[in-house]
């Protein structure tokens, strides 16, 4: 059971803290896997927005965690407390994976964890982060950035995306999708999507693409084109592209490829079909095509991905 430590102190944003606790602190009913042991760590009682919080442990406990989550910071013009910065740095030096949510990136930057690394934060504060920490490669146009042992997210909904990304890394797409369904949020948004995503999930019956997404998901095994999607949505290809960019932050073909890759991940995790069969089931055509796109998107070949998740005890019910 991995330990997830939530680092809290006065001035934290309660929304990001709450969503992190909801994701990591509650094991989904539909999944039987060793879930996370969540610890709230901070100096005595802390004021988080309108709420008074009693931590489980002091900040020195962070260095014993497998993952440390640093929630958003209310006032980025004020330097974060030195004891918090020191504790986060010590945790990373001890081997912890450290992730910031929203303006929590300012804490990681103050700890030196973002020097020479690409990072992001809420779009309203990216210029300030870049100006104050010139050694950080600040990317204002993404939802989250994964540097392996150090991760950062943009604000609010993007913080949820990063938390689900961590679950996906630890337990696979199937488990992450179950968590997302329980929370009634999108199962996956790529970190590279733009922060300005106006409608991540269109509400039924009141958005031009509302009926298109489920239609596509039922036909991932078919060689769909942009023209096919436009015809189903009853609009021109150019009009479809504009709606897709406004809704998902990406193009129709890139969105479609992402769905095919995620379906392939689920099939690799939960079944014994060959890579050729999975390529057919996901509309990739050939195993060579699947391997090329999978390796580029996920970072490892399909066979390696399957071995990784098959080596973990997983019992989906």
C-alpha positions, -999 to 999 in steps of 0.1 A, spaced: 0 0 0 16 33 -12 15 62 12 2 95 -2 10 125 20 -9 157 16 12 186 26 -9 213 43 -2 246 59 -20 279 64 -29 295 30 -37 263 11 -66 262 -13 -93 238 1 -106 227 -34 -74 211 -45 -68 196 -11 -103 181 -10 -101 166 -45 -68 150 -38 -81 135 -6 -112 123 -25 -92 105 -52 -65 89 -30 -84 86 2 -114 66 -9 -110 31 -24 -135 25 -52 -161 -1 -44 -157 -18 -78 -119 -24 -75 -101 -48 -52 -65 -35 -52 -42 -23 -24 -53 13 -22 -34 43 -9 -28 51 27 -34 88 29 -18 110 55 -24 147 61 8 164 72 12 199 85 23 221 114 -4 218 142 -39 230 132 -40 249 99 -65 272 83 -75 261 48 -98 286 34 -129 287 57 -120 254 73 -98 245 103 -78 213 97 -61 190 121 -32 172 104 -24 135 112 14 142 114 39 169 112 57 180 80 87 158 88 65 128 80 66 138 43 100 122 38 85 88 46 58 90 19 58 74 -15 40 103 -30 37 139 -17 9 161 -30 13 199 -25 -21 216 -30 -26 251 -44 -13 282 -27 -37 312 -21 -12 341 -23 16 335 -47 31 369 -38 40 356 -4 69 331 0 57 297 12 67 288 47 104 276 49 95 245 69 71 234 41 97 240 14 123 222 34 100 192 41 90 189 4 127 190 -7 136 164 19 108 141 8 120 143 -28 156 136 -18 143 106 2 128 92 -30 92 104 -29 73 113 -61 62 150 -56 32 165 -73 19 201 -71 -17 211 -78 -24 245 -92 -2 272 -75 15 245 -54 41 247 -81 55 278 -63 64 255 -33 81 230 -56 100 258 -73 111 273 -40 124 239 -31 145 238 -63 126 208 -76 116 225 -108 151 239 -118 158 228 -154 125 211 -156 93 219 -176 64 228 -153 30 245 -153 6 261 -129 -27 280 -132 -26 301 -163 -31 334 -143 2 328 -125 25 313 -151 42 347 -158 48 352 -121 63 317 -118 86 322 -147 97 356 -135 104 345 -100 121 312 -109 140 318 -142 155 283 -140 121 267 -145 108 261 -180 72 273 -175 46 260 -200 14 280 -197 -5 260 -223 -9 225 -208 -30 208 -181 -2 190 -164 35 181 -168 49 147 -158 87 147 -152 87 113 -135 95 121 -99 82 157 -101 48 166 -115 29 199 -118 -7 207 -128 -27 238 -139 -57 249 -118 -89 233 -105 -101 207 -130 -65 201 -142 -56 192 -107 -81 163 -109 -66 153 -142 -32 150 -126 -45 130 -97 -62 106 -121 -30 104 -141 -12 93 -110 -38 66 -103 -34 55 -140 4 52 -136 0 32 -104 -30 10 -112 -37 12 -149 -64 28 -171 -92 5 -160 -89 14 -123 -84 51 -132 -116 50 -153 -135 35 -124 -124 62 -101 -133 88 -127 -168 73 -132 -173 74 -94 -164 111 -93 -184 118 -125 -154 134 -143 -137 127 -176 -117 95 -174 -87 110 -193 -75 143 -206 -40 144 -219 -16 167 -200 -7 184 -233 -42 197 -238 -46 235 -236 -57 250 -202 -85 269 -220 -108 239 -225 -143 255 -222 -164 223 -221 -143 191 -212 -175 170 -212 -205 183 -232 -238 180 -214 -262 156 -231 -285 171 -258 -272 207 -255 -239 206 -273 -231 200 -310 -208 171 -302 -228 156 -274 -240 127 -295 -208 122 -314 -185 111 -286 -204 80 -276 -210 72 -312 -172 72 -318 -165 52 -287 -187 24 -299 -168 23 -333 -132 25 -323 -125 -7 -342 -135 10 -374 -112 31 -397 -130 64 -389 -120 96 -407 -126 133 -400 -152 132 -428 -170 103 -410 -171 122 -378 -183 154 -396 -210 135 -414 -223 119 -381 -222 154 -364 -240 169 -395 -215 196 -400 -185 204 -423 -151 191 -414 -138 227 -408 -168 234 -385 -162 201 -367 -125 210 -361 -135 243 -345 -159 226 -322 -134 199 -312 -107 225 -305 -131 245 -283 -144 214 -265 -114 191 -261 -84 214 -267 -72 192 -296 -81 180 -331 -106 153 -341 -78 129 -352 -57 135 -321 -87 129 -299 -96 98 -318 -60 85 -315 -60 91 -278 -92 71 -274 -77 42 -294 -46 42 -272 -67 42 -240 -88 13 -253 -56 -6 -261 -43 0 -226 -75 -14 -211 -73 -45 -234 -37 -50 -225 -44 -48 -188 -75 -70 -186 -72 -95 -214 -49 -120 -232 -55 -109 -268 -25 -106 -290 -11 -72 -300 -24 -80 -335 -59 -86 -322 -58 -54 -301 -47 -34 -331 -78 -47 -350 -101 -40 -320 -88 -4 -316 -89 5 -353 -51 6 -356 -51 -19 -384 -17 -36 -378 4 -44 -348 32 -23 -363 9 8 -363 -3 2 -328 33 -3 -315 44 29 -331 16 51 -317 15 33 -284 52 37 -278 52 74 -288 21 81 -266 26 59 -235 64 57 -236 68 19 -236 58 -8 -262 25 -26 -257 42 -59 -245 62 -40 -219 30 -22 -207 12 -55 -204 40 -71 -184 42 -41 -161 5 -42 -151 2 -80 -151 30 -81 -125 7 -62 -101 -21 -81 -83 -53 -67 -97 -88 -80 -92 -114 -60 -111 -150 -68 -101 
